[in-house]
């Protein structure tokens, strides 16, 4: 399951980074929040950290953009995730 969510997150973040003015960004950001909720419910803080580590590395290598600002979307899952 995590692999499918990782691929979906890569697609969502890549789209948002490359199409910042698109009207679809709000919908994609909402889905990213849902994925964060699913990850946290399934694996806690470790799942969030592991997922974002993989996302950050792949997106930086593939499109040369920094996805770290998207980490804050998962802040509501736990007080331990502070971005």
N, C-alpha and C positions, 0 to 999 in steps of 0.2 A: 504494500500500500504506500509506504513512504516514497518508493521510487516514482510512482505515478504522481504523487503530490509534488515531489521535487520537480519533475518535468513540467507539471502545470504551473508551479510557481515561477520557474525559469521563463516560461512563455509569458506569463502575466507581467512580471517585472520588466522583462525585455520590452514588451509592448509599451508599458508605461514610460520607460526611460526614452524610448525612441519616438513616442507619439504623445508628448506631454499635453498638447492642446486638443487631443481627441475627446469627443463627448463620451467615449467608451471607458475612459480612465476611471471614472467613479465606480462603475460596475465591476471593473477588474480589481480595484482596490478593495471593494467589499468582499469579493471572492478570496482575496489574499487574507483578509481578516478571518473569514470562515475557516480557511485552511489552518491558520494559526490556532484557532480554537480547537480544531480536530487534533492537531499535533499535540497540543498541551494536554488535552483530555486523555490522549492515548499514552503519552510518554513523558509528560511534565516538562520542566525547564530544560532538561538534557535534550529532549527531542527538538525543542525550538533552537537551541544553540547548534546542535548538529546540522539541522536543516539549513540554518542561515549560513553556517560556515561553508557548506557545499555550494549554496546559491551564490554567495559572494565570490568565491573562487571561479566558478564557471562563468558567471556573467562578466566579471572583469576580464577574463581571458577571451571570451567570445565576442564581446562588443566594446570592450574598453571603457565601460562606464561603471560607476560606483553605485551598487544597490543599497548601501548602508542606510540611507535615509528611510528606507521602507521598514527597517527594524521596529520603528516606533509604532507601527500599526498593531503590533502584538503586545504593547504595554499593558493593555487591559486584562490580559490573561493571568498575570501574576505580578505582585509588587517586586519580585526578584528580577524581572525583565525590565530594565530601566534605560530606555533609549529615547 
